[in-house]
């Protein structure tokens, strides 16, 4: 990568903050530059932990060392009341909202998968059948490699960062994303990324949106047997069982189990379990998936020269294994706590490598999550809490009968998807039926289900009548062009899922409350308990580093960080 000759400057706001905030001499030396003319960090590390609830930082703290999660607290800033301000809280919308500084109402990634009226089918948030997969010889990823950010309807902070810090001499920042999941690699890296890599069949692959062939270093990594070595290690607890005080006992009835096992108990022989559990992709559902991602990131930093010159770069990593583990075992399993202890080790290893290669004080990192998770409802129900499970089929059957009785036809609903009813608008027009009136009727029937909190129609959501609470979150997640005509909002603690493990997607705090941690040059040390939102991350980075806001930005800089 070419070298920049002239330095960049932080915004004047940052200089004023350094003068006025009253940092102690030692803190100023550690966290801020000593002159007003400073360059940007050589590398911005964007970390997303899939399905990380905010309470994990406290509940699992006893198992963390000094150099992973705690490094953010010791030398950086933590927003302790940080939330998603929309629903549904899924991985695709989460990564898109972090990246774009707005919500699905604007950027259009309304779920992981959703029904598309224009295409007449369910579509995937990162699919792009116009591009070819880029994989290893002998591996055909098929449609799993035909991916790009084409469905995301806003620029990302990384897109704006890349253009802003591009020089006239051809010096252009590199932007690379990587994850076990395609959407976790693609959406954070943005439209103009140099590369995004994800895992299919145990191999890191990409697509023709980014390149015409995998780089040699990626091929060498895939050939290195790094994955096989990690699987051969198996999975046992990192520490003594009695130290896992943030978890329930091993082997509860609320945990799922691997195919081929009678119970979910340590140790796990991953190599033996692989064949019946996705082959080499079994690594995605273990802490070793996070370890493999850090190994890959270190290879990318070395091979691509990230952070090695005056042109700043971006590396976006999404740790997906925490999500797979959470889905299978739940939010209170020993497997989940052990995964976070091991992730803490991997973060410490990554940060140490950046200190050595890029330089201590020369890089910025932030960490957040794409959503939280509900406590396993079957466990909460046993404790007497008002929670449960949702099966929409009885509601749909009652609605079919009611529509037949009221309108004399059964073809008014085109699709029920993502807790939303999609009306067949062409049928309504031909029958001269008012769409809003039919939607109100459907909403009334659906709302009679005991698991439903309330329903919201397109007419409700278009007027933007909600300013707070779960209804406002639903409104900010509803896209006028792509979402349904009636949204079904479940009661808190209710989930459409199996009786073991957990999931997410609701507008409630257990799904919306996630961490936001940031550290690097010029970042103050401290915590804030003022409310902030996921869509505030991108404009916060913009304010810190001086690049433009994203095209769809509706967030604002986190004021407590600048106060």
N, C-alpha and C positions, 0 to 999 in steps of 0.2 A: 504494500500500500504506500502511495507517495506520502512524503512528510509535509506538514504545514509549516510555513516559515514564520507567520505572524500569529501571536496569541489572540484568543477571543476574550471578551470581558463578560463577567456576570452582569446582570441588570443593576441599575443604580439602586433599586430596592434592596438588593442583597448587601451592597456596601453600607447603606444606611442602617440596615439591621445589625450588621456587625459592630457599628459604632454605638448603637443605642441600646442593645439588649443587655449590656452589663455582664458579659461573660467574665469569669475569672481569668487571670493570666494563663494558668495552665490549661484551662479548657479552651481558651482562644487559640493557644498554640496547637492543641490537638485537633480542633475541629475547623479552624478557619485559616485562610491564607494570611500572610503578613503584609500584603500590599493590595492596592485596589485594582491592579491590572493582573488578573489571573485567567488562566485558561479553563475550559470546562474539564470535568473529569475525563481521563483517558478512556474510560469504559463505564457504561451504565449497565448494571446487571439487574434485569427485571425478573423477579422470582414470584411465581404463583404456586401455591400449595393447594392442590385439588381437594375440596371438601374439608378444609381446616376451619373448625369453629374457633372463635376468639378465646373461649374458655380453656382451650388446650394449652395456651401459653402458661396459665397458672396451674392447671390441674396436673400437667406433666412436668412442671418445672423442676422437681426433685431429680429427674433423670437427665437434665440438660447440663452440659459443661459450660465453660466460660466463653468459648470461641465460636459457638453457633448462634442460636436464637438470642442468647444473652449478650452477644456482641452488639446487637442493635440497641438493647437497653442501656448498656454501659457507655456507648459512644454515639448513639443516635437518638432519633425521635420516634415515639410510639403514640399512635392515635388509638385510644382504648375504647372508644365508642364509635366504631367505624362500621358502616352498614351499606348493603345494597338497598337502593331506594326503588326497587321494582320487583315484580315477579313475572314470569317464573324464574326461579333461581337454579339454573342449570349451567353446565360447563360452557357451552357455546356462548350464550348471552353474557356469562360472567367474564370470560376472556375478552369478548368484544367490548364490553362496557369499561373494563379497566383500560383497554387500549385507546378507545375513542373518546373517553370523557363524556359519554352520554348514555342513554338507556335504549332498550329495544324499540321504543316508540320512534326513535330517530334512526339508529343504525341498522335496524331491520333484522338482526339475528334474534328472533323471538323465541327460539328453543334450540335444542340439539337437532331435532327433526320436527317438521311441521307440515301440515297440509297446505299445498299451494293451489289456490283457485285457478291461477293462470295456466299452471302446468297440469292440473287435474290429477295430482299424485302427492304423496308425502315426499318431501325433499330433505336433504341433509345440509347442515349449516356450512360445511366446507366443500361440498361436492362441486366438481367442475369437469364435466365430461368432454370439454374441449381440449383438455390437456392430457398428456400421456404420463404414466408413472415412470419414475427413474429409480431403478433398483439394481440389485446385484445380478450378475449372469446366473441364469438358472432359476431365479425367483420371479414369478409373475404375480405382482400384487393385485392385478386386476383393478376394479373400481376403487379399492382402498388406496391406490396411488394417484387417482385422478382427483386431485384436491387443489384448492386455491382459496384466497380470501374474496373471491368475486362477489359473494352475496352480502358482504359487509358494506353498508352504504355510507360510510364516513371515513375520512382519513384517520390515522392513528397518530399517537404522539411520536412513535418511532418514524413514521413517514415524514412528519414535520421536522423532527430532529435531523433526519438525514439530509433534507434539502437545506435546512438552515446552516448546517455546518459543512456543507460542500463548498469547496474553494474554487476560484477561477482557474487555478493551475491543474484542475482535475482531481483534487483531493476530495474523496467522497467517503463518508463513514460507512463501515460495514455493519449490516444489521442481520443477525442470524437468530432463528428460533429453533428450539428443540424440545421434544417431549415424547413420552410413550404414546400419547394420543395425537392424531393429526390436528384436531381443532386446537389443542393446547400448544402446538408449535406454530400453526399458521396464523391464527387471529392475533396473538400478541405481537408477532413480528411485523404485521401490516402488509399493505399492498406493494410497497416498494422494497421489500426485504431482498437481501442477496440470496438467502436460502432459508428453508424451514425443513426440519428432519423429524420423522416420527417412525415408530417401530411397527413392522408387519412381519410376522413369521420369525421374530427374533433378530431382524435386521433393520438398521436405520435406512429409510428410503426418503425420496422427495418426489417432486413432479416437474414437468416441463414448464410450469409457470416460473420456475426459478433457474433452471439449468437444462443443458442438453445431455448431461451424463453426471453420475456421481463423481465428486472429486476423488482423487487417489487416496487422500487421507481417510475419507469415509469408507472406501473399499477396504483399506488396510485395517481399519477398526473393526469392520464387520467380519473380516477374516482372522481376527486376533484371538478368537475363542474367549474373549472377556466375559461374554454371557454364560458360556458353558462353565467357566470356573466359578462364577457366582452361584449358579444352580447347584453345582457339586458341593458347595458349602452347606447347603440346606438352610433351614431357618429354625433357630432355637432362640430362646430369650437371651438378650444381651447381658442381663444382670440377674441377680438372685430373685426368685419369684416374689419374696416377701417385700421387695422394694417397690413393687408396682402398685402403689397406693392410689393411683388415679383410675384403677380398673376394678371390675368385678373379678371374681375367681375364674380361673380357666375352666372351660367347658360348661357354659351355661346353656339353657334351652333357647336363648335369644340370639345365638351365633349360628351363622351358616357354616358349612363344611365343604372341603374339597371333595370332588367326585372320587370315589374309591376309598374314602375314609368313613368310619362309623361315628367319629366324634371330632370336634375341633380342639385338639390338644397338641401342645408342643412335645417333641420336636417334629418338624415337617421335612420329609425327604423329598425335596423338590424335583430332583432328577427322576425319581421313581413315579412321582405324581404327574409329571409333565404330559405324558402321552394322553391321559384321560382328561386333561385340563388345559387344552389349547396349545399343546406342544411347547416350544420355547417361549411362546407368549405368556406362559404361566408367570414369568418373571414380573409382568406388569402388576400382578396382585400380591407382590411381596416387597419388603424393604429393599431387596436387591435391585428392584427396578429403579429406585432413586439413586442407588450407588452407580448403576450402569449409566444413568443420565449424567451424573457428575463426571464419570470417567470420559464420556463422550464430550462433555463441555470442555474439559481440560485439553482434550485432543484438538478441539476446534480452536481454542485460544492459541495453542501453539502453532497449528498449521496455518491458520488464517491471519496470524499476527495481530490479534485483537488487543487493543490498548497499548500498542507498541510505538505509536508516533503521536504527533500533535493533532491528528484528526481523530476525534472521539468516535468510539464504536458502541454498538448495542448488542448484548447477548440476552435473549429472553428464554428462560427455562421454566417449564411447567412440570411440577412433580405430580404425576398422575397416580402413582402407586398408592398414595394415601386414600384416594377415592375408591379404588378397587378394594382395598382392605376394609375401608369403612362400610361399603355396600355389603360385603360378605359377612363381616363380624360385628358391626355396630360401633357406636360412639363410646362404649364403655368396656370394650374387650381388651384383654391383655395384648392381643395381636396389634390393636390400634396404638396402644401406648408404646409398645416396642418399636413399631414403625416410626413413630415420632422421635424416639430416643436415637434411633439409627439415622434418621434424617438430620438430627442435630449434629451427629458426627460428620455426615457428608457435607453439611453446610460449613462446618469448621475447616474441613479439608479443602473445600473450594475457596474459602476466604483466605486461608493461609497461602494457597497457590497464587492467588491474585496479588497478595502482598509481595510475594517473591518475584513474580513475573512482571506485573504492571507497576507495582510500587505502593507501599503503604501510604494512605492519604491521597492516592491518585485515581481512585475509582469510587463510584457511588453505587449503592445497592438498595433496592426496596423489595419488600416482601409483603404479599397479601394473599387472598384466597379467592376462588371463583364462586364459592357458595359455602354454606355450612351444612348442617345435617340435623334431622330430628332424632331425639333419643328413641331407641327401638320401642314402638308403641306397645308391643306385647309385654315388655318389661315394665313400662310405665302403668299399663292397665293392671298388672298384678299388684302394683303399689297403690291402686285405688284412684289413679288420676283419670280425668275425663278425656281419654284418647281412644283411638281405634283405627280400624282399617276401612277402606273405601272400595266398594265394587260398584262401578257406575251402571252395570247392566240392568238392575231392577229399575233405576231411574229412567233409563232409555226405553225400557219396555212400557212403563207407565206413560211416557211421553208419546210413544207410537200410538197407543190406544186413544190418548186424549186428542191427538191431532186428527185421527180418523173420525172421532166423534164430532169434533168442532168444525173441521174443514172438509171432511169426506175424502181425504187423500193421505197417502203415506210417503209422498215423495218431496216433502218440503225441506227436509233436512238432508243436506248433501253429505255431511261428515261430522262425526264427533271426534275431536282430536285435541290433546293437550288441555283437557278440561274445558273445551270450547265447542259450541255448536256452530257449524257453518251452514247457513241457509242456501238453498238452491235459488239464486236470484232470478235466473231465467224462468224457472217454474213459477215463481211468485209473480213476475211480470205478466206472463201469459195467463195466469189465473186472476190477474188484477187484484192481488192481495197486497196489503201494506206491510212492508218488511218490518217496520218498527212494531206494528201491532202484533205480528206473528212472533217476533222476538220476545215481546212482553209476555205473551201467553206461554211460550216455552220456559221463560225465566220463572214464571209462577209455578209451573209444574215441577221444575228441577229444584226449586227452593224448598219444596215440601219434603225432600229427602232429609232424614234426621242427621246425616253427616255434613250437610251443607250449611255454611254460615250465612251466605247470601249469594245472589246472582247479580251480575251487572250486564246490561245490554250495550250494544254499540252506541245507542243514543246517549246512555249515561256517560260513556267514556269519551265520546266526542266533545262534549261540552266542558270537560276538565273541571268537574265540580268538586273534586276531592283534593284536599291539601295536605292531609296527614293520615296515618294509619294504613292498614292493610289495603283498603280500597284505593288509596293514592298509589301504593306500590303496584297494584294491578293496572291502574291507569297508565303509569309510566312504562309498563311492560307491554302495553297493547298498541299495536301498529295498525293504523287506519286502513292500510292497503292489504296487509297480510293476515291479520288476526281474524278471529271468528266474530259472530253476531251476538253470542251470549257466552259470558264467562261464568263458570261455576267455581265459586270460592269455598273450599272446605273449611270446616272448623279447625281451630288450632289443635295440633297433635294428631290429626288424621292423615292417613297415608295410603295411597294405592300401591301396595307392595306386598311381598311375602311376610310371613310371621317371624323370620330371622333376618338379621342384618338391618340396614337402614337405607334411606334415600333422602331426597330434598326436592325443592321446587316451589315451596310455599312463599307467601309474603310475610311470614312471621319471623320473629327475632332469631329463633334457632337456626333458620336458614339464611338470614340476612346479616347477622353479626359476625364479622371476620376481622382478622388483624390487618393493620397497616403499619409497617415498620420501615424506617429509612435511615441510612447512615452514609457519610461521605464528607468530602471537603465542604465546609460552610454550613453543614447541618447541625443545629443545636442539639444538645443532650437534654432529654426530658420526656415527660409524658403529658398527654392532654386527654381530658375526659369530656371535652366538647364534642358534640355530634358532628361527624363528617361522613361523607359518602364515597362509594367506589368511583362514581363519575368525577370526583374531585382529584383523583390521582393524576390524570393527564394534565389538567391545568396547573396543578401544583408543580409538576416537573417543568412545565412551560415557564412558570414564574421564576423558578429557581435558575433555569439555564438560558432563558431569554428567547426561546424559539416560539413560533406562532402557535396559537390554540388550534386544535383539530377542527375540521370543517363542520362537524356536527356538535361541537362541545356545548353542553348545558351545565356542566359542573363549574366549580369555582375553586381557587386555591385554598388549601386548608389554612385558615387564618392563624390557628394556634402555633403552627410551625414558624410563622413570620413574626408573631407577637413576641 
